[in-house]
């Protein structure tokens, strides 16, 4: 029994589910205590504020201050998540899951990009878009990108729990056997299903840290796919703009005589790529066509994780 549970926990860690393992979950709870997080947060904020003020004064650009402050806070938060909050297995598995299924990823991108590029192209060849996007300072552009990213992540945090709740609604014997096939719990799942006194389905509902683990897995997969599509949009716009945007046209669109056309092209492309990322983030969850396209394979992974967890908990509580 102990060996089976150890093998199952190792399987959870390899598949981006560290919060399913009691020892890892306990370490995360400890890392989230105010006594651990508040001193670190205060220290990071002091460094970030000092760096932001210093860069804003040196560059004579007010928007550089908030941009640097947020960048330092985000880097510190990511470092803490990767180490103390055990986010590394989630990120590694999410990246390997996305790039490992290249045969599925490339067709998904090829289906999502054409309509998006058609809509973005009309914004790209727009006078007002260039006057706004190309005249942004670097700090302001970074803040806009972070704003789009925050809106996308916030939307996913609202909608992705619905996907987890939908996946754990019907945990029965068939799902448990299907989920545990080819895993360390395959034999144990068969024994539990055949035992009339055992009911692994009663452990099907996913709550607490385990639920957040599944949400984070979904978010990583979703954000990586959206980031790849946004990079594709950026590359297309830079190439397209270099081909069709002539100097006289851009000069006529600008009010600043010192306007740099190369910088303007990059900034407008970054702005529209970030906007397209937000659009895709919302579409992949709300639009049924995109949702089926992006979640078809992920749903099976969710069911497998939920089925494995049910058998694992049944064994631990037997």
C-alpha positions in Angstrom: 0.0 0.0 0.0 2.7 2.5 1.0 4.7 1.7 -2.2 1.6 2.3 -4.3 0.9 5.7 -2.6 4.5 6.7 -3.1 4.4 5.8 -6.8 1.1 7.8 -7.1 2.6 10.8 -5.4 5.6 10.7 -7.8 3.2 10.5 -10.7 1.4 13.6 -9.4 4.6 15.5 -9.2 5.6 14.5 -12.8 2.2 15.6 -14.1 2.1 19.0 -12.6 0.0 18.2 -9.5 2.2 18.9 -6.5 -0.8 20.1 -4.4 -2.2 16.6 -4.6 0.7 15.4 -2.4 0.2 16.1 1.3 3.8 17.0 2.1 3.9 19.5 -0.8 0.5 20.9 0.2 1.7 21.4 3.8 4.8 23.3 2.6 2.7 25.6 0.4 0.4 26.3 3.4 3.4 27.2 5.4 4.8 29.5 2.7 1.5 31.4 2.5 1.4 32.3 6.2 1.6 36.1 6.8 4.7 35.6 8.8 6.5 34.4 5.7 4.9 36.5 3.0 4.6 40.0 4.7 8.3 40.6 5.3 9.2 39.5 1.8 6.4 41.7 0.3 7.6 44.7 2.3 11.2 44.1 1.2 10.3 43.7 -2.5 8.1 46.8 -2.4 10.9 48.9 -0.9 13.4 47.8 -3.5 10.8 48.2 -6.3 9.8 51.7 -5.2 13.4 52.8 -5.0 14.3 51.4 -8.4 11.2 52.9 -10.0 11.8 56.4 -8.6 15.5 56.2 -9.5 14.8 55.1 -13.1 12.0 57.6 -13.6 14.3 60.4 -12.4 17.2 59.2 -14.5 15.2 58.7 -17.7 13.0 61.7 -17.1 9.9 59.6 -17.7 7.3 59.3 -15.1 5.7 56.2 -16.5 9.0 54.3 -16.1 8.5 54.3 -12.3 5.3 52.3 -12.2 6.5 50.1 -15.0 9.7 49.1 -13.2 7.9 48.7 -9.9 5.4 46.3 -11.3 8.1 44.4 -13.2 10.2 43.8 -10.0 7.1 42.8 -8.1 6.1 40.3 -10.8 9.6 38.8 -11.0 9.7 38.4 -7.2 6.2 36.9 -7.2 7.2 34.4 -9.9 10.4 33.5 -8.1 8.5 32.8 -4.8 5.8 30.8 -6.7 8.5 28.7 -8.4 10.3 27.9 -5.2 8.2 28.2 -2.0 4.8 27.7 -3.6 5.9 24.6 -5.6 4.8 26.1 -8.9 7.8 24.7 -10.8 6.2 21.2 -11.5 3.0 22.9 -12.7 4.9 25.2 -15.1 7.2 22.5 -16.4 4.3 20.1 -17.0 2.2 22.8 -18.6 5.0 23.8 -21.0 5.8 20.2 -21.9 2.1 19.4 -22.4 1.8 22.4 -24.8 5.0 22.0 -26.8 5.0 18.2 -26.6 1.7 18.0 -28.5 3.0 19.9 -31.5 0.7 18.0 -33.9 -2.3 19.4 -32.1 -0.7 22.8 -31.3 0.1 23.8 -34.9 -3.4 23.0 -36.3 -5.0 24.9 -33.4 -2.8 27.9 -34.2 -3.6 27.7 -37.9 -7.3 27.7 -37.2 -7.2 30.6 -34.7 -4.9 32.9 -36.4 -6.6 33.7 -39.8 -9.7 35.4 -38.4 -7.8 37.2 -35.8 -5.3 38.5 -38.3 -8.1 39.7 -40.5 -9.6 41.8 -37.7 -6.2 43.0 -36.4 -5.1 44.1 -39.9 -7.9 46.6 -40.1 -6.7 48.2 -36.8 -3.1 48.1 -38.0 -3.7 50.2 -41.1 -5.5 52.9 -39.1 -4.3 56.4 -38.6 -5.5 56.8 -35.0 -3.9 53.4 -34.1 -0.5 54.6 -35.2 -0.9 58.0 -33.6 -1.7 56.4 -30.3 0.5 53.3 -30.3 3.6 54.7 -31.8 3.8 57.8 -29.6 3.6 55.8 -26.3 6.6 55.8 -24.1 8.3 52.5 -23.4 7.1 52.6 -19.8 3.5 53.4 -20.8 3.5 50.6 -23.4 4.7 48.1 -20.8 2.0 49.2 -18.5 -0.6 48.7 -21.2 0.7 45.2 -21.9 0.6 44.4 -18.2 -3.0 45.7 -18.1 -4.1 43.5 -20.9 -2.3 40.5 -19.2 -3.9 41.3 -15.9 -7.4 41.4 -17.5 -6.8 38.1 -19.2 -5.6 36.4 -16.0 -8.4 37.8 -14.0 -10.9 36.5 -16.6 -9.4 33.1 -16.5 -9.5 33.0 -12.7 -13.2 33.6 -12.9 -14.0 31.1 -15.7 -11.5 28.3 -15.3 -13.0 27.1 -11.9 -16.2 26.3 -13.9 -14.2 23.9 -16.1 -12.9 22.1 -13.0 -16.3 21.9 -11.4 -17.7 20.6 -14.7 -15.0 17.9 -14.8 -15.6 16.6 -11.3 -19.4 16.4 -11.5 -19.7 12.8 -12.6 -16.9 10.7 -11.1 -18.1 7.1 -11.5 -16.5 3.7 -11.8 -16.0 4.0 -15.5 -14.2 7.3 -15.2 -12.0 6.0 -12.4 -10.9 2.9 -14.4 -10.3 5.0 -17.5 -8.4 7.7 -15.6 -6.1 5.2 -13.8 -5.3 3.0 -16.8 -1.5 2.9 -17.4 -0.8 4.6 -14.1 0.6 3.3 -10.7 -3.0 3.2 -9.4 -4.4 1.0 -12.2 -4.6 -2.2 -10.1 -5.8 -0.4 -7.0 -8.6 1.3 -9.0 -9.8 -2.1 -10.3 -9.8 -3.5 -6.8 -11.8 -0.6 -5.4 -14.3 -0.7 -8.2 -14.9 -4.4 -7.6 -15.2 -3.9 -3.8 -18.9 -3.3 -3.0 -17.9 -1.5 0.3 -15.5 0.9 -1.4 -16.7 4.0 -3.2 -13.9 6.0 -4.7 -16.4 8.3 -6.4 -17.2 9.9 -3.1 -13.7 11.5 -3.3 -14.5 12.9 -6.7 -15.2 16.5 -5.7 -12.0 18.6 -5.8 -11.6 21.3 -3.3 -9.0 23.5 -1.6 -5.4 23.5 -2.8 -6.1 20.5 -5.1 -8.8 22.6 -6.9 -6.4 25.5 -7.3 -3.7 23.1 -8.6 -6.0 22.1 -11.5 -6.9 25.8 -12.1 -3.3 26.7 -12.3 -2.5 23.8 -14.7 -5.3 25.0 -17.0 -4.1 28.6 -16.7 -0.5 27.8 -17.7 -1.6 25.7 -20.7 -4.1 28.5 -21.8 -1.6 31.3 -21.3 1.2 29.5 -23.2 -1.1 28.9 -26.2 -2.3 32.5 -26.1 1.3 33.8 -25.8 2.3 31.8 -28.9 -0.6 33.2 -30.9 0.2 36.7 -29.7 3.9 36.2 -30.8 2.6 35.0 -34.2 0.5 38.1 -34.5 3.4 40.3 -33.6 5.7 38.7 -36.2 3.1 39.0 -38.9 2.4 42.7 -38.1 6.1 43.6 -38.1 6.6 41.9 -41.5 3.4 43.3 -42.9 4.2 46.8 -41.7 7.7 46.7 -43.1 6.3 45.8 -46.5 3.4 48.2 -46.8 4.0 51.2 -44.5 6.0 53.7 -46.5 7.7 56.7 -45.1 5.4 59.4 -46.6 2.3 57.6 -45.2 3.8 57.4 -41.7 5.0 60.9 -41.8 1.5 62.1 -42.7 0.0 60.2 -39.8 2.4 61.6 -37.2 2.4 64.9 -35.3 5.9 64.5 -33.9 8.6 65.5 -36.3 11.2 63.3 -34.5 9.0 60.2 -35.0 11.0 57.0 -35.6 9.2 54.7 -38.0 11.0 51.5 -36.9 10.2 52.1 -33.2 6.6 53.1 -34.2 6.2 49.8 -36.1 7.4 47.7 -33.2 5.3 49.6 -30.6 2.1 49.4 -32.6 2.8 45.7 -33.3 3.3 45.0 -29.6 0.2 46.9 -28.6 -2.0 45.0 -31.1 -0.3 41.6 -30.2 -1.1 42.2 -26.5 -4.7 43.2 -27.4 -5.1 40.1 -29.6 -3.8 38.0 -26.6 -6.6 39.4 -24.4 -9.1 38.8 -27.2 -8.0 35.2 -27.6 -8.0 34.6 -23.8 -11.7 35.6 -23.6 -12.6 33.8 -26.8 -11.1 30.5 -25.8 -13.4 30.3 -22.8 -16.6 32.0 -24.0 -16.8 31.1 -27.7 -17.9 27.5 -28.1 -15.8 26.9 -31.2 -12.6 28.2 -29.6 -13.5 26.4 -26.3 -13.9 23.0 -28.0 -10.7 23.6 -29.9 -8.5 24.5 -26.9 -10.1 22.4 -24.2 -10.8 19.1 -26.0 -7.4 17.5 -24.9 -7.2 19.3 -21.6 -10.6 18.0 -20.5 -9.2 14.4 -20.7 -6.2 15.4 -18.6 -8.6 16.9 -16.0 -10.6 13.7 -15.8 -7.5 11.6 -15.4 -6.2 13.8 -12.6 -9.6 13.8 -10.8 -9.9 10.0 -11.2 -6.4 9.4 -9.9 -7.0 11.7 -6.9 -10.2 9.8 -6.0 -8.4 6.5 -6.0 -5.4 7.9 -4.1 -7.7 9.4 -1.4 -9.7 6.2 -1.1 -6.5 4.3 -0.5 -5.2 6.7 2.1 -8.5 6.7 4.0 -9.0 2.9 3.9 
